[in-house]
Amino acid sequence: MSRFLSPAAEVGKQLLLRVVLATACLAYAGPALAQEGHPLKGSWVGTWGPSSNHSDDVLLVLNWNGKSITGMLNPGTDNMPIKNATLNPVGWVVRFEADGKDRAGNLVTYVVEGKIESLVLPNRSITGTWKGQKENGPFKISRQ
């Protein structure tokens, strides 16, 4: 059919094809850019306290390696590796443990459990509680 079109119509047809293809590419790229991966992956900052063994500020760096949740609680200061981490998608309940030391140097296992709030937002948060052998308190972190 293109042999019956004028040169101007042929240029218009090519332009229209380019616009349609560009629009289709942009439409497919939007959802791909919105994907963030695992809901726990990233850096988290917040508070846990009160406690005589640690400060009220807390930093977590969490990762998902395709099989398990890994990470570090207070990297650079306390360096407590995350262990036994789970995420239950029913209710978005997060649970993990970390071994640290009290002021006397004795081993303390912390158990943290909370619920992800504002899951659809990039700066979601986890609110819950933490427990050690002798202490417990509230726990709240937000993803950065």
Sequence and secondary structure as in RCSB ss.txt:
>XXXX:A:sequence
MSRFLSPAAEVGKQLLLRVVLATACLAYAGPALAQEGHPLKGSWVGTWGPSSNHSDDVLLVLNWNGKSITGMLNP
GTDNMPIKNATLNPVGWVVRFEADGKDRAGNLVTYVVEGKIESLVLPNRSITGTWKGQKENGPFKISRQ
>XXXX:A:secstr
 GGGS HHHHHHHHHHHHHHHHHHHHHHHHHHHH   STT EEEEEEE   SSS SEEEEEEEE SS EEEEEST
TTT EEEEEEEEETTTTEEEEEEEEE TTS EEEEEEEEEEESTTSTT EEEEEEE SS EEEEEEEE 
